[in-house]
């Protein structure tokens, strides 16, 4: 992507000319401010559907095709915000996948930066797990597993099919949106990194959300595809249990979700891990498989984590096919210095698929 041509595309006043060439150089709709203001009722507070450090997200409806849209409006044109805006437009312009949020267009002026997305009527996953829709329990067990698989497929596309490969760096429940059919859409690519061919990892400034960060990334800034795998493992446990990644304990201490789940796994008490709101209505074999996969994804050693392609294969493989490949979990002997977060349980190793890490790293 040639950024000079992109920004010329952004500020060009000849909208028809942009649309004639958008399939090659500017493959998005170039919205006018008038169109967006009309769609969002001048960014009326009643239209606001989300807010974060970057700014606010508004619901809107276009007049030409009566299309529902979501508009992200940057609240401050700082260098950091500009960079995240540019990265997000760049990434979303590159990717097309059923489990990635679709970019419809954007608007740029001296004092506005607006990104227009497809509107997701079922909001974000975090709304259903911890927010205002949590009490309604709209996410039954099959729906949760479908969301997990969809999220994994979106990430697998970024890691293995996008060219160059893309590391998301901010996988979390609030960045998984749900369409009208509760199909997962991975969103928010402001922190994403493009990975050149042949590069397996990079060192960079740490960005993301506490509770989801891989230890090697949080400590040393070493980012690779396995960092997204770690974050997905946390997300998978969150989907299963509806527990937050970090939990405050009495006395100001915090416990992460892996520390919370580990004792139950050691005891084989997998039923205690499932969200109580499911009221026992879940497939126990599939629950066990999903929990063990999540623990493999969150292994403290990135070399022991599966690739996202392997995660998809595992999740989609089916309970009957995979049941024989997972042995009963044996109680781990406690060792000196054990902090309760080791996830390398005997019998829990994921079978190796044909997708070798060496091949994936050089795609």
C-alpha positions in Angstrom: 0.0 0.0 0.0 1.4 3.4 -1.0 0.5 5.7 1.8 1.0 8.9 -0.3 -1.6 7.7 -2.7 -3.9 6.6 0.2 -3.8 10.0 1.8 -4.3 11.7 -1.5 -7.3 9.4 -1.8 -8.5 10.5 1.6 -8.5 14.2 0.9 -9.4 14.2 -2.7 -12.6 16.2 -3.4 -13.5 14.4 -6.5 -15.5 11.6 -5.0 -16.5 10.1 -8.3 -12.9 9.8 -9.4 -12.1 8.0 -6.1 -14.9 5.5 -6.7 -13.7 4.8 -10.2 -10.3 3.8 -8.9 -11.1 2.4 -5.5 -10.9 -1.2 -6.4 -7.1 -0.8 -6.9 -5.8 2.0 -4.8 -8.7 3.0 -2.5 -11.0 0.0 -2.2 -13.4 1.7 0.2 -16.2 4.2 0.2 -15.1 7.8 0.7 -17.9 9.3 2.8 -18.6 13.0 3.0 -18.9 14.6 6.5 -22.4 15.5 5.5 -23.4 11.9 4.9 -21.9 10.8 8.2 -23.5 13.6 10.2 -26.9 12.8 8.7 -26.5 9.1 9.4 -25.5 9.7 13.1 -27.8 12.7 13.7 -24.8 15.0 14.2 -23.1 12.4 16.5 -26.0 12.6 18.9 -25.3 11.0 22.3 -28.3 8.7 21.8 -26.5 7.2 18.8 -23.4 6.4 20.8 -22.9 2.6 21.2 -19.3 2.5 22.5 -16.4 4.5 23.8 -12.8 3.9 24.5 -9.4 5.7 24.7 -9.5 6.5 21.0 -12.9 8.2 21.1 -16.5 7.1 20.5 -18.4 4.7 18.2 -21.9 5.8 16.9 -24.7 3.9 15.2 -26.0 5.3 12.0 -28.2 4.6 9.0 -27.3 5.7 5.5 -30.0 7.2 3.2 -29.0 5.8 -0.1 -29.3 2.0 0.6 -30.8 2.2 4.1 -27.7 0.6 5.5 -26.8 0.4 9.2 -23.3 1.5 9.9 -21.0 2.0 12.9 -18.8 5.1 12.9 -15.6 5.4 15.0 -14.8 9.1 15.7 -11.3 9.9 17.0 -11.5 12.4 19.9 -8.0 13.8 19.6 -5.8 14.1 16.6 -2.6 13.2 18.4 0.3 11.5 16.7 -0.6 8.2 18.4 -4.2 8.5 17.4 -3.2 9.3 13.8 -1.0 6.3 13.7 -3.6 3.9 15.0 -6.1 5.4 12.5 -3.7 4.8 9.6 -2.9 1.3 10.7 -6.5 0.3 11.1 -7.5 1.6 7.7 -4.4 -0.1 6.2 -5.1 -3.5 7.8 -8.9 -3.4 7.2 -8.2 -2.5 3.6 -6.0 -5.5 3.1 -8.2 -8.2 4.7 -11.4 -9.9 3.7 -12.8 -12.7 5.8 -16.2 -13.7 7.3 -14.8 -13.5 10.8 -13.1 -10.0 10.5 -15.0 -6.8 10.9 -15.6 -5.2 7.5 -14.5 -1.7 6.6 -17.0 0.3 4.6 -15.1 3.5 4.3 -13.6 6.6 6.1 -13.5 10.3 6.2 -10.5 12.5 6.7 -10.2 16.3 7.1 -8.0 18.7 9.0 -9.9 18.2 12.2 -11.8 14.8 11.8 -10.8 11.2 11.4 -13.8 8.9 11.0 -13.9 5.1 10.1 -17.1 3.5 8.9 -17.7 -0.2 9.6 -20.5 -2.7 9.2 -22.9 -2.4 12.2 -23.0 -5.4 14.5 -26.5 -5.7 16.0 -25.5 -8.1 18.8 -22.8 -5.8 20.0 -19.5 -7.1 21.5 -18.8 -10.4 23.2 -17.9 -8.6 26.4 -21.5 -7.1 26.6 -22.8 -10.7 26.8 -20.2 -12.0 29.2 -19.9 -9.1 31.6 -22.1 -6.3 30.5 -25.7 -5.2 30.2 -26.8 -8.3 28.2 -25.1 -10.9 30.5 -28.2 -11.5 32.6 -30.2 -12.5 29.5 -27.8 -15.4 28.9 -28.2 -15.3 25.1 -25.0 -17.3 24.7 -25.8 -21.0 25.1 -23.0 -23.5 24.8 -23.2 -24.2 21.0 -23.3 -20.4 20.4 -20.2 -19.9 22.6 -18.3 -22.6 20.8 -19.3 -21.1 17.4 -18.0 -17.7 18.6 -14.7 -19.3 19.7 -14.3 -21.1 16.4 -15.1 -18.0 14.4 -12.7 -15.8 16.4 -10.0 -18.5 15.9 -10.6 -18.6 12.1 -10.3 -14.9 11.9 -7.0 -15.0 13.6 -5.8 -17.9 11.6 -6.5 -15.9 8.5 -4.4 -13.0 9.8 -1.5 -15.2 10.7 -1.4 -17.7 7.9 -3.3 -16.3 4.8 -2.9 -12.5 4.9 0.1 -11.3 3.0 2.1 -10.0 4.8 1.0 -11.9 7.9 -0.7 -9.8 10.6 -0.4 -9.9 14.4 -3.5 -8.4 16.0 -1.9 -7.6 19.5 -5.2 -6.7 21.2 -7.4 -9.8 21.2 -10.0 -9.5 23.9 -13.8 -9.9 24.4 -14.6 -6.3 23.7 -12.8 -6.7 20.3 -15.0 -9.6 19.2 -18.2 -8.3 17.7 -21.3 -10.3 17.0 -23.5 -10.0 13.9 -27.3 -10.7 13.7 -26.5 -14.4 13.7 -24.0 -14.2 16.5 -21.2 -14.9 14.1 -17.9 -13.6 15.5 -16.1 -10.7 13.9 -12.6 -9.8 15.1 -12.3 -6.0 15.3 -10.1 -3.0 16.2 -6.8 -3.3 14.4 -5.2 -0.1 15.7 -2.4 -2.0 17.4 -1.9 -4.6 14.6 1.6 -5.3 13.2 2.4 -6.4 9.6 5.0 -9.2 9.7 7.4 -9.4 6.7 8.1 -12.8 5.1 10.7 -14.8 7.0 10.3 -12.8 10.2 9.2 -15.0 13.2 9.1 -12.3 15.9 9.7 -8.6 16.5 10.6 -6.4 19.5 8.3 -3.5 19.9 6.6 -1.2 22.5 4.0 -3.2 24.5 0.4 -2.4 23.6 -2.7 -4.3 24.5 -4.8 -5.1 27.5 -3.7 -6.4 30.9 -4.9 -9.9 31.5 -4.5 -10.9 27.8 -0.8 -10.2 27.3 1.6 -13.0 26.7 4.4 -13.0 29.4 7.2 -12.6 26.9 5.4 -9.7 25.3 4.5 -8.0 28.5 8.0 -8.3 29.9 10.3 -8.0 27.0 8.2 -6.6 24.2 8.8 -9.7 22.0 5.8 -10.0 19.8 5.0 -12.9 17.5 1.9 -14.8 16.3 2.1 -16.8 19.5 1.2 -13.7 21.5 -2.2 -13.7 19.8 -2.5 -17.4 20.5 -1.9 -16.7 24.2 -4.6 -13.9 24.1 -7.0 -16.3 22.4 -6.4 -18.9 25.1 -7.4 -16.3 27.7 -10.4 -15.3 25.6 -11.5 -19.0 25.3 -11.4 -19.5 29.0 -13.5 -16.3 29.3 -16.0 -17.6 26.8 -16.3 -20.8 28.7 -16.5 -19.4 32.3 -17.7 -15.8 31.9 -14.9 -15.0 34.3 -12.9 -11.8 33.7 -9.2 -12.2 32.7 -8.2 -10.5 35.9 -10.1 -10.7 39.2 -9.6 -8.5 42.2 -9.2 -10.4 45.5 -9.6 -9.1 49.0 -6.5 -7.2 50.1 -5.9 -5.7 46.7 -4.4 -8.8 45.2 -5.3 -9.9 41.6 -5.7 -13.4 40.2 -5.7 -14.1 36.5 -8.1 -16.5 34.9 -5.4 -19.2 34.4 -4.6 -19.2 38.1 -8.3 -19.5 38.8 -8.9 -22.4 36.4 -5.8 -24.4 37.2 -6.9 -26.0 40.6 -10.2 -27.2 38.9 -8.2 -28.8 36.1 -5.9 -30.6 38.5 -8.9 -32.0 40.3 -10.7 -32.9 37.1 -13.6 -30.6 38.2 -14.3 -29.2 34.7 -17.9 -28.6 35.5 -16.9 -26.0 38.0 -15.2 -24.0 35.2 -18.3 -23.6 33.0 -20.4 -20.4 33.4 -23.1 -21.1 36.1 -25.6 -19.3 33.9 -25.5 -22.3 31.5 -27.1 -24.4 34.3 -25.2 -27.5 33.3 -26.4 -27.4 29.7 -23.1 -28.0 27.9 -21.2 -30.8 26.4 -18.8 -32.0 29.0 -16.3 -33.7 26.7 -16.2 -30.5 24.5 -15.8 -28.4 27.7 -12.8 -30.4 28.7 -11.3 -30.2 25.3 -11.8 -26.5 25.1 -10.3 -25.9 28.6 -7.2 -28.0 27.8 -6.7 -26.2 24.5 -7.0 -22.9 26.3 -4.3 -24.0 28.7 -2.1 -25.1 25.9 -2.5 -21.7 24.2 -1.5 -19.9 27.5 1.6 -22.0 28.1 4.3 -19.8 29.5 6.7 -21.0 26.9 5.6 -19.7 23.4 7.3 -22.7 21.7 4.7 -25.0 23.4 1.7 -23.1 22.1 -0.1 -24.3 19.0 -0.6 -22.1 15.9 -4.0 -20.6 15.2 -4.4 -23.0 12.3 -3.9 -25.9 14.8 -6.4 -24.2 17.2 -9.0 -24.1 14.5 -8.4 -27.7 13.5 -8.7 -28.7 17.2 -11.9 -26.8 17.8 -13.6 -27.9 14.6 -12.4 -31.5 14.8 -15.4 -32.6 16.7 -15.8 -34.1 20.2 -16.0 -37.7 19.1 -12.9 -37.5 16.9 -10.8 -35.8 19.6 -12.1 -37.6 22.7 -9.6 -40.4 22.3 -6.7 -38.0 21.9 -7.1 -36.5 25.3 -6.3 -38.7 28.3 -7.6 -38.2 31.8 -5.8 -35.4 33.6 -3.5 -36.6 36.4 -3.0 -34.5 39.4 0.3 -32.5 39.1 2.8 -32.9 41.9 3.6 -29.5 43.5 7.2 -28.4 43.0 9.1 -25.8 44.8 8.4 -22.3 43.4 5.2 -23.4 41.7 3.0 -20.4 41.4 0.0 -22.3 40.3 0.1 -21.1 36.7 2.0 -23.9 35.0 -0.3 -25.4 32.3 1.9 -28.3 31.1 -0.2 -31.1 32.4 0.5 -34.7 31.8 -1.9 -36.0 29.1 -2.8 -32.5 27.9 -0.4 -32.2 25.0 -2.2 -31.3 21.8 -1.5 -33.8 18.9 0.7 -32.5 16.2 -1.1 -31.6 13.0 0.3 -31.4 9.5 0.6 -27.7 10.0 4.2 -27.5 11.3 5.4 -24.4 13.0 8.4 -24.2 10.7 6.3 -24.1 7.6 3.9 -21.5 9.1 6.8 -19.2 10.1 8.1 -19.0 6.6 4.8 -18.6 4.7 
